[in-house]
Amino acid sequence: MRDDRSLRGTVTTEEGVSWLIGVAITLVGFVGLRLLIRSTSPEMAAEPWLIVWLELAVLIVVALLLLIWLLRWRETMKFAAAIGVVGLFLSFIVMASLRNTPFNLEALSGDQGFYSAYVTKFAHYRSYVDVVYADLPAFYPPLFYYLLGRIAAFLAIEPFQMLKLSVLATTLALPFVLTLVWRRLVTLPLATVAAFTLLVEQQWYKPAEWITMTIFLPWWLYWVENVTQQRFPSRRRQWLWWLTGGL
């Protein structure tokens, strides 16, 4: 009989272990993809070769998902592996498309120029300031670009390069994060479906908006509306999650 806790959104120990293994395998796969792409010709990032690589990637993803389904793994391990495949596929699209450039999509044109300016500003100033107007807070949501700027300063990375790295990190981590957030509300199979919705809708140019679009609904339902009627460990922790979601 299925454990009742799985129906209430409670993550079991077995599921937690499967998550850790799935994340570890995904990280290894990410490094492997990175090395594979760097070993290919620069022409890979140009048509028609880019289209060929992406079509081949789709076939490989379908084959991997079928293989995972047929393997005699624990159900929780199968779902964790499938989520990792989604993250690797999305990351591969970005890595292959941007193989020959340190910039993000659209380089410095349009909104990317504003984002680069914000990250550069936050890389040189610890305070939360606007990139154009003096003595005013930043126009864009603070947490995402502020963290990129501070990470760039700490690791001595050119700020504009953080935009490309942020997209790669988002594509790899978002399937796991989205599933984990929905897991608080629904069963693991339904939460995994949420990760696959990322294959339908993406925001390559605006990862901060992509995260907001996908995370806001489950965050609101669980932490604000408390539709599961869970008792939170402390009021302080609840306020922390409220503030984090708002940022």
N, C-alpha and C positions, 0 to 999 in steps of 0.2 A: 504494500500500500504506500502511496506517495506521502511523504512527510507533509503535514498540514502547514508547516512553516513556509514551504515553497509557494503556497497559495496566498500567503500574507505578505510576500515580498521580503521575507527574511533570508539573508544569505547564509547558507550552511557552511560548515567547515570544509566539506568536500568541494563545494562550489568555489570557495575562496582559494583553495589550493589549485583548482583548475584554472582560475583566473590568473594566478601568479605564473603558472606554467605557460599559459597562453600568451601573456605579456612577454615573458622571456623569449619564447620562440619567435614572436613577432619582432622583437628587437634584433635578434640574430638574423632574421629574414631581411630586415631593413638594411643592416650592414652589408649583407650579401648583395642586395639589389644595388646599393650604392657602389660597391666595388665593381659589379657587373657593368653598370652604366658608365662608370669612369674608364673602363677598359675598352669601350666601344669607340667607333669613329665619331668625330664631331658631326658628321653628316646624319647621324641618327636623329638629331633634334630637328631636322628639316624634312619637309615633305619630299617624296612620298614615304620615306623610310619611317618617319614618326607614326604615320597612320598604320603602317605594317606592324610596327612594334606594339601599338595600342590594341590592334585587332588580335594579335597573338596573345597579348596579356589577358584579353577577355576570355579567350579559349582556355588559357591556363587556369584562370580563376574558376570557370565552370567545372573544369576537370578536378581541381583541388576540392571544391565543395562536394562534388559527387564522391570523391575518394574519402573525404572526412565522414560523409554519411554512411559509407559502407564499412568503414573500419569499426572494429569491436572495442571502441573506447567508451568510457563513461559518458553519459549524456551531457553532463556539465562540461567535460573536456571537448566534446564535439562543438558545442556552442561557443566556447572560448576560442577554439581554433578558427571557426567560421568568422567570428568577429575580427580576429587577427588578419584573415585573408582580405576582408574589406579594407582594413587600414593599410595593408601593404599595396593593394591595388590603387587606392587613391594616392598614396605616396608615390607610387611608380609613375602615375600620370604627371605629377608635378616634376619629379626628378628627370623624366625623359624630356619633357617640354622645355625645361630650363637648364638642360645639360650644359649649354655653352655660355651661360651668363650668370653673374652673381646677383643680378636683380630679380625682383619678383615679376609676375606678369604685368605688362604695360610699362615696365621700367619706372621712369619718373613722371610719366604723363598722367593727367587726370588726378584722381584722388590719391594715387600712389605717391605723387609728389608731396601732398600734404602729410601723408603718413610718414614718409621718410623724414620730413622736416620735424614732425613731432618726436619721432624716435631719436633724432639727432639732438633735439633740444633737451629731452629727458636724459640723454647720455651725458650731458654736460652740466645739467642743473638738477639738484636733488629735489627742489621744490616743484610743486604741481602748478605749472604756469602755461599760458597759451603761447603758441609759437609765433603769433603775429601781434596780438594786443597786450600791452603791458598792464600788469596788475590785475589781470583777469584769469580765471581758471580755464583749463583747456576745453576746447569745444567738443572733442571726441570723448567717449567714455574713458575714464582715467586709468583703470587697472591694466588693461592689455598693453597699451603702448608705453605706459610708464614702466612696466616690467621689462619690456623689450629694451627700452633705453638704459635701464639700470644694468641689465644683463650685458648689453653691449659695452658699457663702461667697465664692468667688472672683468669681462673676458678680453677686453681690448679688441673688440670686433668692430669693423666699420658699421655704423648704425643702419645704413641702407640695406646691408646684407641680412640684418635681422628680420626683414620682411619676408624674404625667401625662406629663411630658416623657420619662421613662425608658421608659414603655410605648411611646410613639411611636418612640423611638430603637430599641427592641428589635424592634418589628414591621418596621421598615424595614431594619435591618442583619442580623437573625438569618438570613433566607434566604441571604444571601451568606456569612455566617460559617459556617453549617452546611454549605453546599455546599463551601466551601473546606476545611473540616476533613475531610469525607468524601472529598474529592478526593485526599487523601494516601493513601487506601486503595483507591479504586476508580476506574473510568473516569468521565469527565465526565457522560455520560448518567445513570449510576446515582447519581452525587453530586447531580445536579439533582433526581432523584426525592426525595431527602431534603428538599429545600426545599419540595416540594409536600406533604409530610406535615404541614407546619405548618398547612395548610388544614383538617386533620382534628382536630388536637389543639392547643388554645391554653391559656395560663394568663394571661389578661388581668389578673387581680388580683395575680399574683405573677410579675413578669418574671424575677426572680432564679431562681426555681424552673424557669421555662420554659427559660431558658438552660441550667441544669444538666441538666434532663431530656433535652434534645436534643443537647448537646455532650459529655456524659460518656462515652457509649459509644465514639464515634470517638476521643476523646482518650485513653481507656484503652487501646484496641486499638493505637493508633499509638505513643504516648509511653511507656506502661508495659509492655504485652505485646510491643510491637515486632513485630507480626505480619508486617510487610513486610520484616523483616530489614534495615532501612536502617542505615547507619552514620551516626550523628549527628555534626555538625561538631565538637562538644566535649561533654565531660561536664558542663561548667558550663551550657551551653545546655539540656541535657536536664534538669538539676535545676531550671532556671528554669521550664521548661514543667510539670514536676511540681508545683512550688509554686503556679504560677498556676492550674492545674487544681484544686488542693486549696482554694484561696481562693474 
